[in-house]
Amino acid sequence: MTARRTAPPAAAVAADAHWEAKLAKLRARTRPTVTLTICDDEDLKQEAATARFMEQKAKAAAEAAPSDKTLQAAAIEAEKRLAEAQAALDEASIPLRFQALPRDAYKELVAAHPPTEEQVGEGYDYNPDTMGPILIATACLDPITEEDARTFLTEWSQGEAESLLKVALSVQRKERMDMGKG
């Protein structure tokens, strides 16, 4: 069964000269996406964090004394060091992109994986053991298979496995709206 589209009230359309453009934007929206970035090199992460801190500090000092050439040069150098540290971190990192499933598909997935009695007691409305690998593989925009996801959830540390599943779940509930403005 397909839903019928009814025309919006003529008075409402007349009151908003831009309604058709708004409607086109609403229909063109994509589902939310999030990225999980994995990097095993703690030294590179620390170097990037330190470079970010030093860049912010140098930038603040330069802004406080715009005529001080030494501070201006230090800010430029700190910005350069940050760019280099970030580039090294990016090179060593593995980004995984996840996108929300269509709402009906997500609801069907949850329904197909009911929680055990124990999981219900823990507050779950789905079975993370059976649904997790499927959700990760389905929501990931990168070519992770269900088998890959199951392996990651089994072999990675508890925290990393939880983070992987959490990002696949969180994108399903990601909100990009702001109520009350206007």
N, C-alpha and C positions, 0 to 999 in steps of 0.2 A: 504494500500500500504506500503510495506517495502522498506527501502532504501537499495540500493545495495552498497556493500563495494567494492571499487576498490583497487587494490594493489598500494601501494605508488611507486613512481618512483624508479627504481632499483638503479640509480646513487645516489639518496638521501639516500637510505638505506645503500648502500656501503660506503658512506661518513660518516655515523654515525653507528659505530659498536654496539652501545647500543640502537639502535632504537626500537627493539622488547621489551626490558625491559622498556623503556620509555613509549611505547604504552600500555604495560600491566598496568603500574602505572596509566596512564591517564584513562584507561577503568575501573580501580578499585576504582577510587575516589568516595568518598561519598559526598552527598550534605552537605552544611554548616550547622552547628548547633550553637546555642547560648543558654545560660542559664540566666534566670531571677531569681534572688534570693530575696525572700520576707522574711522580718523579722520585726515583730511588736515591738520587745523589743529594744527601743532606748538606754537603759542603756548598754545592751550587745554590741551594735554597737559602742558606745562611748568607752567602755572598750577595745574593740579590736583595735580601731583606736589609742587610747592612748598607748596601749601595743606595737603596730607596730612602733609608733614614738619613744618610749623609747628603743625598741630593735635596731632600726636603729642608734639612738644616741649612745647607749652603744657599738654597733659593731664598729662604726666609731672611738670612743675613744680607743677601744681595738686595732684596726688596727694601730692607730697612735702611740701607745706605746706597742709594742708586748712583752716587758719584764716586764711590770707592771702586777703583779699577781692579784692585786685588780681589775683592769679594765677588765682583762680576766675573772675573776669570775663574775663580774657584767654583762658582755656580755652574759655569759652562763645563768645566772639567768634571764636576760631580754628575752632571747630566750625561756626559759621555760615558763615565764609568757605569752608571746605572743602565744605560742602553746596552753596553757590552755584557754586563752581568745578566741582564734579562734575556739577551740573545743566547747566551750560553745555557741558561736555565730552560728556555724554550726548546733549544736543540736537544736537550737531554730528557725532555718531558714527553709524555704520551697523552694527548687530549682525546677523550672519548665524548662524543656528542649524543645527547639523548633528547627525544622529542615526545611530547605527550601523544598518546594514542587518541583516536576519536573516542568520544565519551562512551558510546555504545560498546565499542570493542573492549575498552577497559572494564566496563561493568560486566560484560560477558566473561572476561578473564577472571575477575574476582569471583564471580558466581561459580565458575568451573573449578575453583580451588578453595572449597570451604575449609575453615580452620578445624583442627582437632579440638576435642574438649579442653585439653590443656592449653592450646593456643587461644581459645575463647577466653579462658580464665586469665590469660596474659594480655587480653585486650585486642587481639587480632580479629579482623573481619575477613581474613583470607589465610591460606596456608603458605607461609613464606618459603617453605621447603620445596613445594611443588610449583608454586607460581613464580618464585624468584627468577630462576633461570629463563623461563619463557618471557617474563616481562622485560628482563635485561636485554635479551636477544631481539625482542620485538620493538622495544623503545629506542634501542641504540641505532643511531644513524650510520655508525661504522659497522663493518660486516662481522660482528660477534655472533657466533652461532649459539644455540641453546646448550650444546655440549661444552663450548668454551666457557659460557657463563657458569654452568654447573661446576666445571673444573675450578674456575676462579673462586667461586663461593666455598668450595671444599678445601682448596689448597692455600688460599691466601690467609693472612692473619684474621682473627675475629674482627678487629676494627676495620681493616681494609675491605673485607667481604661485606660488612654492614654498610660501609660507605658506598660501595658499588650498588647494593640493593636500594639503599636510601635515595640515591640520585635518580634511579629509575622510577622510584615511587614518587619522589618529590616533584618531578616534572609533571606528573599526572594531576597534581593539585596546585600547580603554580598559577598564580593570579596576576594579571597584568592590568588591573582596573583600579580606579581610584574613585570611591564614592564620596559624595558631598561637595565636590568642587563645582563651581559654575553658577 
